[in-house]
Amino acid sequence: MVRVAGGFLVQKKEKIGSTNCVDNAFATGSLKAGKCSASLSCEPQMDMQVSEDEDSEEEEDEDDEDLVKDITLERFLSKKDGCKHIQGSLIGTADEDPARWGRQVGTIFDEPQNWGICVKSMLKFFRFIQMDLYRYCKAQRIRGDLHVVASRFIKPWTLGFQPHGFASVMNANSLLAFRFTSPAAIMKARVFVSVCWNAHFGRFVTTMAESFDPEEVVWIGALSICQHLPVCESIEDSPIYRALHPGMRVVLFVDQFAEVRERAWCGLEVYLATEELSLPFSVCLPGNLDKEMWKGIELKLQSLSLDSCKCSEDSDASQILPLIESKIHVIERRIYDESRRASIIAFAGRGIESEGNSLCTEEIVQIGTDCAGRSVLHLWARRGKLDLLGVLLQNDVPVDCRNGIGKSPLHYAAEQGHETIARLFLEKRADVNLKDNLQRSALGLAAAKGHVIIVTLLLNAGAEIESMDRDGFTPLLTSAVKGHALVTSELIRCYANLEVRDHRNGLTALAMASHSDHIETVDALVEGGAALDCIDSSGCTALMYASAFGHITVVVSLLRGGADATIKDPHNYTAFDFATDEGRGNIVALLSRHAQSQSRKDTDAKTVVTVHIGSVPEGNILRVMCYSLSGSRCFQADFEGDCRVGLLAHHMRGQLKWTTMQFFEDTAGAQHVQTDRLLKDYTCLSVQCVSG
């Protein structure tokens, strides 16, 4: 059976010798914080009371048992045949191909700093378990915190993968599915998140999605550390201590309960960051923070103390307290001060004055950044606060300031589609080609979101149309994979390179759009002159993708454009074979009819035209003219009399093509002309000998 692996087609195991993961390569970068937070804001409240009806509870329990059967690691990762190959990736024996990272991967997983997880992966995990977690916690009358998530999902899912944690299992799966310029791109954590295990998991994930870029790699103990093994005997040997490295930012998540002030591990992590390693430290408050919630948090921060801190294991507390006791009051003060500063930034970022804080322009600039490294300028650009930005930018404010992942305010304005704000930053001479840490430009972000007006604005301002991100995606590739036909057309109009390929799988924009069934985008690319038969790194064409996935309208568009259905991949599979294996009966019938029609056309096109003109006098030329079915002359070419091979230029779908012309004499002295198959749509050839 034909399957899709990392954006390219993979045949049956007996045809290739091994199988790969079936994740969709184009899912990468599809979750954005704004979009995700909107969908999560309606999450069920997992700590709400259940009905008193016993019969109803029994029915819910039965339903829950049925539901949890499908909440498995294999289903989450779309692994029908189990996850044994992930274990091979973890130890570096899953793939002999060095380009797929092979044996060198195993050593990377040994370093705790590489146990990070992308925010978008954490969000995907939560969305998968969300309903089961809600129903389970409702039935048990408990809060859906990290303790529940670890015991119900993480520990069962990672059993057998010791000593690796959930994050490493996820990353091993991703490395098998996709090609990356570097494994560290998805593994090496840039942000260490300290969070109390009593925190509500849904609200925690929502806040992470609102605060950080989806591609940001974070280190979270519950997800990064193997939950089947005890923590090391000494603090210095623990994964937490070893994970902290220069260049990492440490963020303490403080929810409305503010329990971090009485949790020993949270106190230790703040101590290590601020006192031992001098790492940047900040506090992350709930995304739905309001004035009333902040008053409650502030009161608890003032009343709780690390002097009476707790641990799930008494032995942990006995090691941690002696280490931090001399700095307890310093740590407590640091947590309170950073929490207060975070609240001021949060309110200022929404254009709201916090309690007793009416900030002037100079104070706004000096207030610093939030946990994600975003200044007020970033937050206002993201939220579309044009009036506030207009006032602030009247002063000498640097407009190219970067957040933790390297984004400028212009990046946010372009990504969110705020045309007037983007124009304002450009007027203030913002760098239109500035790239973030993932090598994404403002143009690339606007193209990914489908903001065609922003795309035009940035191109007119001098944005590089071929700017590539970390994975080799240009704005055209990004718009194609997302299905933004208007953006694609605009980029084609501005002469974007239609043959550019991504770094992972060697896919063109047409192959990506065909894979994802974006018919309008496919039409725009075909009409724009995109090469129809480009082969990716696995030997597949756009027509093969469309045929395998059953995208019949895309298949029709490609065939009408002139795609070659006879091309074979390295395993001798054609588009017809892919459609047959996948049971795409309508496409099989379409390709069969096309093959019959094509056979007739090829026979006509390759018929040798014989013209008895004798020899070509000196000084004369041989003129070849081609006519369409309507009789109009489409093109012509002139060749000197002694020419036997030439190139015939013509236009096809707005793009200049070259067709090989061959001339030869038979034994009777007759002149023959034969063309290659690019002329199959034209049925009449005329060869004349004319005076030079």
MOZIMO-V900253 format. One record per residue. N is the residue number from 1. RES is the residue in one letter. SS is DSSP state (h for helix, s for strand, l for the rest). OMEGA is omega in whole degrees, -180 to 180 (none if undefined). D_FIRST is the distance of its C-alpha to the first C-alpha in Angstrom with 2 decimals. Layout:
# MOZIMO-V900253
{{N,RES,SS,OMEGA,D_FIRST} {N,RES,SS,OMEGA,D_FIRST}}
This chain:
# MOZIMO-V900253
{{1,M,l,-180,0.00} {2,V,l,177,3.80} {3,R,s,179,6.37} {4,V,s,-178,10.08} {5,A,s,175,12.41} {6,G,l,176,16.09} {7,G,l,175,16.10} {8,F,s,-174,14.04} {9,L,s,178,10.53} {10,V,s,-178,8.77} {11,Q,l,180,6.32} {12,K,l,-177,5.34} {13,K,h,-178,8.75} {14,E,h,180,10.20} {15,K,h,-176,10.01} {16,I,h,-178,11.69} {17,G,l,177,13.47} {18,S,l,178,13.00} {19,T,l,-180,11.08} {20,N,l,-179,12.87} {21,C,l,-174,13.84} {22,V,l,178,12.25} {23,D,l,178,15.70} {24,N,l,-177,16.64} {25,A,h,-175,18.90} {26,F,h,176,21.04} {27,A,h,-177,22.13} {28,T,l,179,24.66} {29,G,l,-177,28.18} {30,S,l,180,27.27} {31,L,l,179,29.59} {32,K,l,-173,33.20} {33,A,h,-178,36.08} {34,G,h,-178,37.74} {35,K,h,-177,34.77} {36,C,h,-177,33.77} {37,S,h,178,37.33} {38,A,h,-178,37.74} {39,S,h,-178,34.90} {40,L,h,-177,36.15} {41,S,l,180,39.72} {42,C,l,-176,39.04} {43,E,l,177,37.72} {44,P,l,177,39.07} {45,Q,l,-170,42.15} {46,M,l,-180,41.06} {47,D,l,179,44.64} {48,M,l,-177,45.88} {49,Q,l,179,47.53} {50,V,l,-180,45.80} {51,S,l,178,47.21} {52,E,l,-178,49.88} {53,D,l,-176,48.42} {54,E,h,180,47.35} {55,D,h,179,45.25} {56,S,h,179,43.38} {57,E,h,-180,42.80} {58,E,h,179,41.43} {59,E,h,-180,38.96} {60,E,h,179,37.88} {61,D,h,179,37.47} {62,E,h,178,35.24} {63,D,h,-179,33.12} {64,D,h,179,33.05} {65,E,h,178,31.77} {66,D,h,-176,28.89} {67,L,h,-174,28.16} {68,V,h,177,28.32} {69,K,l,-178,25.56} {70,D,l,-179,23.10} {71,I,l,-178,25.04} {72,T,l,178,23.37} {73,L,h,-179,22.45} {74,E,h,-180,18.79} {75,R,h,180,18.71} {76,F,h,-179,20.89} {77,L,l,-180,18.69} {78,S,l,180,15.39} {79,K,l,180,14.56} {80,K,l,-175,12.70} {81,D,l,179,13.22} {82,G,l,-173,16.81} {83,C,l,-178,18.78} {84,K,h,-178,19.93} {85,H,h,178,18.87} {86,I,h,178,21.33} {87,Q,h,177,24.10} {88,G,h,178,23.37} {89,S,h,-178,23.75} {90,L,h,-180,26.98} {91,I,h,173,28.52} {92,G,l,180,27.15} {93,T,l,-174,25.02} {94,A,l,-172,21.46} {95,D,l,-179,21.11} {96,E,l,-177,23.21} {97,D,l,-179,23.01} {98,P,h,180,26.35} {99,A,h,178,25.10} {100,R,h,172,22.87} {101,W,l,168,26.06} {102,G,h,-171,25.42} {103,R,h,-176,28.30} {104,Q,h,-177,30.74} {105,V,h,-176,29.08} {106,G,h,-179,30.38} {107,T,h,-180,33.98} {108,I,h,-178,33.45} {109,F,l,180,32.56} {110,D,l,-175,35.88} {111,E,l,-179,37.94} {112,P,h,180,38.55} {113,Q,h,178,39.01} {114,N,h,179,35.29} {115,W,l,-179,34.38} {116,G,l,179,34.39} {117,I,s,179,31.97} {118,C,s,178,31.56} {119,V,h,-179,33.22} {120,K,h,178,30.16} {121,S,h,177,28.07} {122,M,h,179,30.89} {123,L,h,177,30.95} {124,K,h,178,27.23} {125,F,h,-179,27.82} {126,F,h,-179,30.82} {127,R,h,179,29.22} {128,F,h,-176,26.50} {129,I,h,-168,29.18} {130,Q,h,-176,31.90} {131,M,h,178,32.02} {132,D,h,179,31.66} {133,L,h,179,34.35} {134,Y,h,-176,36.61} {135,R,h,179,36.48} {136,Y,h,-179,36.95} {137,C,h,177,39.91} {138,K,h,180,41.41} {139,A,h,-178,41.37} {140,Q,h,-177,42.82} {141,R,l,179,45.30} {142,I,l,177,44.44} {143,R,l,180,43.66} {144,G,l,-176,40.08} {145,D,s,-178,41.04} {146,L,h,176,39.45} {147,H,h,-179,40.60} {148,V,h,-179,38.49} {149,V,h,-179,35.42} {150,A,h,-176,35.74} {151,S,h,-175,36.25} {152,R,h,-174,33.72} {153,F,h,-170,30.77} {154,I,h,-178,31.38} {155,K,h,177,32.69} {156,P,h,-176,30.10} {157,W,h,-175,27.23} {158,T,h,177,28.70} {159,L,l,-178,29.77} {160,G,l,179,28.78} {161,F,l,180,28.68} {162,Q,l,7,32.45} {163,P,l,-174,34.32} {164,H,l,180,32.01} {165,G,l,-176,32.25} {166,F,h,-179,29.93} {167,A,h,180,30.29} {168,S,h,177,29.28} {169,V,h,178,26.13} {170,M,h,-178,25.20} {171,N,h,177,26.14} {172,A,h,178,24.26} {173,N,h,-180,21.04} {174,S,h,180,21.99} {175,L,h,176,22.84} {176,L,h,-174,19.44} {177,A,h,-171,17.81} {178,F,l,170,20.40} {179,R,l,179,22.90} {180,F,l,176,26.44} {181,T,l,176,29.71} {182,S,l,177,30.96} {183,P,l,-179,29.70} {184,A,h,-179,33.08} {185,A,h,-180,32.11} {186,I,h,-173,30.25} {187,M,h,-173,32.02} {188,K,l,-176,35.72} {189,A,l,176,37.60} {190,R,l,-180,40.26} {191,V,s,175,41.53} {192,F,s,-177,42.54} {193,V,s,176,42.64} {194,S,s,-176,45.11} {195,V,l,176,44.55} {196,C,l,-178,46.13} {197,W,l,177,43.72} {198,N,l,-178,45.57} {199,A,l,177,44.34} {200,H,s,-171,42.41} {201,F,h,-179,38.81} {202,G,h,-180,37.96} {203,R,h,178,41.08} {204,F,h,-180,40.59} {205,V,h,178,37.08} {206,T,h,180,38.43} {207,T,h,177,41.29} {208,M,h,-179,39.11} {209,A,h,180,37.02} {210,E,h,-173,40.28} {211,S,h,-172,42.00} {212,F,l,174,39.49} {213,D,l,180,37.09} {214,P,l,-178,33.40} {215,E,l,-180,32.85} {216,E,l,-180,35.82} {217,V,s,-176,35.11} {218,V,s,179,37.21} {219,W,s,-179,38.16} {220,I,s,-173,38.53} {221,G,h,-176,39.64} {222,A,h,-178,37.73} {223,L,h,-173,34.39} {224,S,h,-176,35.19} {225,I,l,175,36.95} {226,C,l,-176,35.40} {227,Q,l,179,36.71} {228,H,l,-178,36.70} {229,L,l,177,39.38} {230,P,l,175,43.02} {231,V,l,-176,44.31} {232,C,l,-177,46.26} {233,E,l,-179,49.88} {234,S,l,180,51.34} {235,I,l,-177,50.71} {236,E,l,-179,50.58} {237,D,l,-176,47.68} {238,S,l,178,45.70} {239,P,h,-179,42.43} {240,I,h,-179,44.19} {241,Y,h,-178,46.98} {242,R,h,-178,44.72} {243,A,h,-179,42.39} {244,L,l,-176,45.30} {245,H,l,178,45.80} {246,P,l,-178,47.88} {247,G,l,178,46.42} {248,M,l,174,44.86} {249,R,s,180,46.16} {250,V,s,-178,46.84} {251,V,s,177,46.52} {252,L,s,179,47.92} {253,F,s,180,46.42} {254,V,s,179,49.30} {255,D,l,-175,48.57} {256,Q,l,179,51.17} {257,F,l,176,52.07} {258,A,l,-178,52.84} {259,E,h,-180,52.27} {260,V,h,-179,51.57} {261,R,h,179,55.34} {262,E,h,177,55.38} {263,R,s,-173,52.21} {264,A,h,-177,52.97} {265,W,h,177,49.66} {266,C,h,177,49.87} {267,G,h,179,53.44} {268,L,h,-178,52.43} {269,E,h,176,49.71} {270,V,h,179,52.22} {271,Y,h,-179,54.79} {272,L,h,-178,52.56} {273,A,h,-172,51.61} {274,T,h,-173,55.13} {275,E,h,-175,57.49} {276,E,h,-170,55.73} {277,L,l,179,53.34} {278,S,l,179,54.76} {279,L,l,176,51.39} {280,P,l,-176,51.20} {281,F,s,177,51.27} {282,S,s,-179,50.82} {283,V,s,177,50.22} {284,C,s,180,47.49} {285,L,s,-179,48.73} {286,P,l,-179,46.77} {287,G,l,-180,45.35} {288,N,l,-178,47.28} {289,L,l,171,50.56} {290,D,l,-174,53.69} {291,K,h,-180,57.36} {292,E,h,179,57.68} {293,M,h,-179,54.71} {294,W,h,177,56.12} {295,K,h,179,59.51} {296,G,h,179,57.96} {297,I,h,-179,56.02} {298,E,h,180,59.14} {299,L,h,-179,61.24} {300,K,h,178,58.88} {301,L,h,-180,58.62} {302,Q,h,-175,62.40} {303,S,h,-179,62.76} {304,L,l,-178,60.04} {305,S,l,176,60.66} {306,L,h,178,58.86} {307,D,h,-179,61.93} {308,S,h,-175,60.47} {309,C,l,-174,56.79} {310,K,s,173,54.33} {311,C,l,175,51.35} {312,S,l,177,48.98} {313,E,l,-180,50.29} {314,D,h,-179,54.05} {315,S,h,178,53.65} {316,D,h,-179,51.87} {317,A,h,-179,54.79} {318,S,h,177,57.30} {319,Q,h,-173,55.76} {320,I,h,-174,55.18} {321,L,h,179,58.54} {322,P,h,-177,60.78} {323,L,h,-173,58.73} {324,I,h,-171,58.99} {325,E,h,-180,62.21} {326,S,h,-177,64.39} {327,K,h,-174,62.21} {328,I,h,-177,61.38} {329,H,h,176,63.59} {330,V,h,180,62.40} {331,I,h,-180,58.76} {332,E,h,-180,59.65} {333,R,h,180,61.49} {334,R,h,179,58.66} {335,I,h,-179,56.17} {336,Y,h,-178,58.62} {337,D,h,180,59.44} {338,E,h,177,55.84} {339,S,h,179,54.98} {340,R,h,178,57.88} {341,R,h,179,56.93} {342,A,h,179,53.34} {343,S,h,179,54.76} {344,I,h,179,56.97} {345,I,h,-179,54.09} {346,A,h,-180,51.91} {347,F,h,180,54.70} {348,A,h,179,55.73} {349,G,h,177,52.18} {350,R,l,-178,52.26} {351,G,l,-179,55.71} {352,I,l,176,57.33} {353,E,l,177,60.37} {354,S,s,-175,60.07} {355,E,l,177,62.94} {356,G,l,-178,65.99} {357,N,s,173,64.13} {358,S,l,-170,64.84} {359,L,l,173,63.61} {360,C,l,-176,65.09} {361,T,h,-179,63.15} {362,E,h,180,64.16} {363,E,h,179,63.08} {364,I,h,-180,59.69} {365,V,h,-175,59.09} {366,Q,h,-174,60.31} {367,I,l,177,58.43} {368,G,l,-173,55.51} {369,T,l,177,51.81} {370,D,l,-175,49.67} {371,C,l,179,47.21} {372,A,l,179,44.63} {373,G,l,-178,47.34} {374,R,l,174,47.80} {375,S,l,177,51.32} {376,V,h,178,52.80} {377,L,h,177,52.14} {378,H,h,-176,48.38} {379,L,h,179,48.52} {380,W,h,177,50.61} {381,A,h,-180,48.40} {382,R,h,-176,45.33} {383,R,h,176,47.14} {384,G,l,-179,48.84} {385,K,l,-175,52.42} {386,L,h,-177,53.98} {387,D,h,180,57.56} {388,L,h,179,57.50} {389,L,h,180,55.87} {390,G,h,178,58.45} {391,V,h,-176,61.25} {392,L,h,-176,59.72} {393,L,l,172,58.92} {394,Q,l,177,62.54} {395,N,l,-179,63.22} {396,D,l,-178,62.25} {397,V,l,178,58.88} {398,P,l,-175,56.19} {399,V,l,-179,53.31} {400,D,l,177,50.80} {401,C,l,-175,50.81} {402,R,l,174,47.47} {403,N,l,-175,45.91} {404,G,l,-179,44.15} {405,I,l,173,41.00} {406,G,l,-179,43.08} {407,K,l,174,42.99} {408,S,l,175,46.13} {409,P,h,178,47.46} {410,L,h,176,46.35} {411,H,h,-178,42.74} {412,Y,h,-180,43.10} {413,A,h,179,44.88} {414,A,h,-178,42.23} {415,E,h,-178,39.35} {416,Q,h,177,41.07} {417,G,l,180,42.15} {418,H,l,-173,45.89} {419,E,h,-176,47.22} {420,T,h,179,50.90} {421,I,h,177,50.44} {422,A,h,179,48.34} {423,R,h,179,51.10} {424,L,h,179,53.70} {425,F,h,179,52.09} {426,L,h,176,51.86} {427,E,h,178,55.55} {428,K,l,175,56.27} {429,R,l,172,54.65} {430,A,l,-179,51.50} {431,D,l,-175,49.30} {432,V,l,-178,46.67} {433,N,l,178,44.53} {434,L,l,-179,44.79} {435,K,l,177,41.52} {436,D,l,-176,40.60} {437,N,l,178,39.37} {438,L,l,178,35.78} {439,Q,l,178,37.18} {440,R,l,176,36.72} {441,S,l,177,39.44} {442,A,h,179,40.85} {443,L,h,178,39.32} {444,G,h,179,35.82} {445,L,h,178,36.33} {446,A,h,179,37.74} {447,A,h,180,34.85} {448,A,h,-179,32.35} {449,K,h,178,34.29} {450,G,l,-179,34.78} {451,H,l,-173,38.57} {452,V,h,179,39.36} {453,I,h,178,43.13} {454,I,h,179,42.93} {455,V,h,179,40.80} {456,T,h,179,43.49} {457,L,h,-178,46.24} {458,L,h,178,44.83} {459,L,h,178,44.20} {460,N,h,179,47.79} {461,A,l,176,48.95} {462,G,l,179,47.47} {463,A,l,180,44.08} {464,E,l,-174,41.96} {465,I,l,-179,39.20} {466,E,l,180,37.07} {467,S,l,-177,37.56} {468,M,l,174,34.55} {469,D,l,-176,33.65} {470,R,l,-176,32.50} {471,D,l,178,28.88} {472,G,l,180,29.99} {473,F,l,171,29.70} {474,T,l,175,32.45} {475,P,h,179,33.63} {476,L,h,178,31.70} {477,L,h,-180,28.35} {478,T,h,-180,29.21} {479,S,h,-180,30.20} {480,A,h,-178,27.13} {481,V,h,178,24.65} {482,K,h,179,26.85} {483,G,l,179,27.17} {484,H,l,-173,30.94} {485,A,h,-179,31.63} {486,L,h,177,35.41} {487,V,h,178,35.33} {488,T,h,180,33.01} {489,S,h,179,35.46} {490,E,h,179,38.39} {491,L,h,176,36.97} {492,I,h,179,36.26} {493,R,h,-180,39.84} {494,C,l,172,41.07} {495,Y,l,173,39.31} {496,A,l,179,36.46} {497,N,l,-176,34.44} {498,L,l,-176,31.38} {499,E,l,-179,29.74} {500,V,l,-177,29.94} {501,R,l,177,26.88} {502,D,l,-177,26.20} {503,H,l,-173,26.65} {504,R,l,-171,23.42} {505,N,l,179,20.74} {506,G,l,-177,22.98} {507,L,l,174,22.04} {508,T,l,178,24.58} {509,A,h,-179,25.78} {510,L,h,179,24.13} {511,A,h,180,20.64} {512,M,h,180,21.25} {513,A,h,179,22.64} {514,S,h,178,19.85} {515,H,h,-174,17.20} {516,S,l,177,19.38} {517,D,l,176,20.33} {518,H,l,-171,23.96} {519,I,h,-180,25.09} {520,E,h,177,28.76} {521,T,h,177,28.12} {522,V,h,179,25.98} {523,D,h,-180,28.89} {524,A,h,-179,31.39} {525,L,h,178,29.69} {526,V,h,179,29.31} {527,E,h,-180,32.93} {528,G,l,177,34.00} {529,G,l,179,32.88} {530,A,l,176,29.79} {531,A,l,-172,28.15} {532,L,l,-171,25.11} {533,D,l,177,23.31} {534,C,l,-179,23.58} {535,I,l,-180,20.94} {536,D,l,-174,20.13} {537,S,l,178,20.14} {538,S,l,176,16.52} {539,G,l,-176,17.29} {540,C,l,180,15.79} {541,T,l,178,17.98} {542,A,h,-180,18.72} {543,L,h,178,17.57} {544,M,h,178,14.03} {545,Y,h,-178,14.00} {546,A,h,-179,15.64} {547,S,h,-178,13.42} {548,A,h,-176,10.08} {549,F,h,175,12.03} {550,G,l,-179,13.94} {551,H,l,-170,17.26} {552,I,h,179,19.04} {553,T,h,177,22.47} {554,V,h,178,21.41} {555,V,h,179,19.89} {556,V,h,-179,23.26} {557,S,h,-179,25.24} {558,L,h,179,23.61} {559,L,h,177,24.04} {560,R,h,179,27.59} {561,G,h,179,28.28} {562,G,l,179,27.36} {563,A,l,-179,23.90} {564,D,l,-179,22.75} {565,A,l,-177,19.64} {566,T,l,-180,19.91} {567,I,l,180,19.29} {568,K,l,175,16.69} {569,D,l,-177,15.23} {570,P,l,-180,16.17} {571,H,l,177,13.31} {572,N,l,175,14.51} {573,Y,l,172,11.91} {574,T,l,176,13.90} {575,A,h,178,13.63} {576,F,h,-180,13.41} {577,D,h,178,10.32} {578,F,h,180,8.52} {579,A,h,180,10.17} {580,T,h,-179,9.39} {581,D,h,-179,5.60} {582,E,l,178,6.47} {583,G,l,179,9.42} {584,R,l,-173,12.04} {585,G,h,-179,14.68} {586,N,h,180,17.56} {587,I,h,176,16.20} {588,V,h,179,15.24} {589,A,h,-180,18.84} {590,L,h,-180,20.28} {591,L,h,178,18.86} {592,S,h,178,20.06} {593,R,h,179,23.48} {594,H,h,-179,23.60} {595,A,h,178,22.95} {596,Q,h,179,25.78} {597,S,h,-179,28.06} {598,Q,h,-180,27.35} {599,S,h,178,28.22} {600,R,h,-180,31.55} {601,K,h,-179,32.30} {602,D,h,178,31.57} {603,T,h,178,33.87} {604,D,h,-174,36.59} {605,A,h,-175,36.23} {606,K,l,176,36.41} {607,T,l,-179,39.43} {608,V,l,178,42.24} {609,V,s,-178,45.19} {610,T,s,180,48.42} {611,V,s,-180,51.68} {612,H,l,-180,55.00} {613,I,l,-179,56.83} {614,G,l,179,58.23} {615,S,l,180,58.73} {616,V,l,-178,58.55} {617,P,l,180,62.08} {618,E,l,-180,62.75} {619,G,l,177,62.40} {620,N,l,180,60.10} {621,I,s,176,56.42} {622,L,s,-177,53.42} {623,R,s,178,52.05} {624,V,s,179,48.52} {625,M,s,180,47.86} {626,C,s,-178,44.67} {627,Y,s,176,44.87} {628,S,l,-180,42.43} {629,L,l,-179,42.17} {630,S,l,178,44.99} {631,G,l,180,47.24} {632,S,l,-180,47.73} {633,R,s,-177,47.75} {634,C,s,-179,44.80} {635,F,s,177,45.83} {636,Q,s,177,47.85} {637,A,s,-180,48.44} {638,D,s,-179,51.48} {639,F,s,176,51.56} {640,E,s,-172,54.54} {641,G,l,-177,55.46} {642,D,l,-179,54.41} {643,C,l,179,50.94} {644,R,l,176,48.12} {645,V,s,-180,45.11} {646,G,s,178,45.01} {647,L,s,-179,42.93} {648,L,s,-178,43.00} {649,A,s,175,42.65} {650,H,s,179,41.49} {651,H,s,175,40.07} {652,M,s,-178,36.67} {653,R,l,175,35.67} {654,G,l,-178,38.49} {655,Q,s,-178,37.43} {656,L,s,179,39.25} {657,K,s,177,37.31} {658,W,s,-179,38.55} {659,T,s,-180,38.17} {660,T,s,176,39.23} {661,M,s,179,42.08} {662,Q,s,179,43.09} {663,F,s,177,46.50} {664,F,s,178,47.85} {665,E,s,174,50.54} {666,D,l,-177,50.18} {667,T,l,179,52.89} {668,A,l,179,54.76} {669,G,l,180,55.04} {670,A,l,178,52.84} {671,Q,s,179,50.98} {672,H,s,173,47.21} {673,V,s,180,44.87} {674,Q,s,-179,41.07} {675,T,s,175,38.68} {676,D,l,-168,35.10} {677,R,h,178,32.40} {678,L,h,180,33.35} {679,L,h,-173,36.15} {680,K,l,179,34.06} {681,D,l,-180,35.00} {682,Y,l,-169,38.65} {683,T,l,-174,40.10} {684,C,s,176,43.69} {685,L,s,177,45.04} {686,S,s,179,48.73} {687,V,s,-178,50.37} {688,Q,s,171,54.04} {689,C,s,-176,56.68} {690,V,s,-179,58.81} {691,S,l,178,61.77} {692,G,l,none,61.18}}
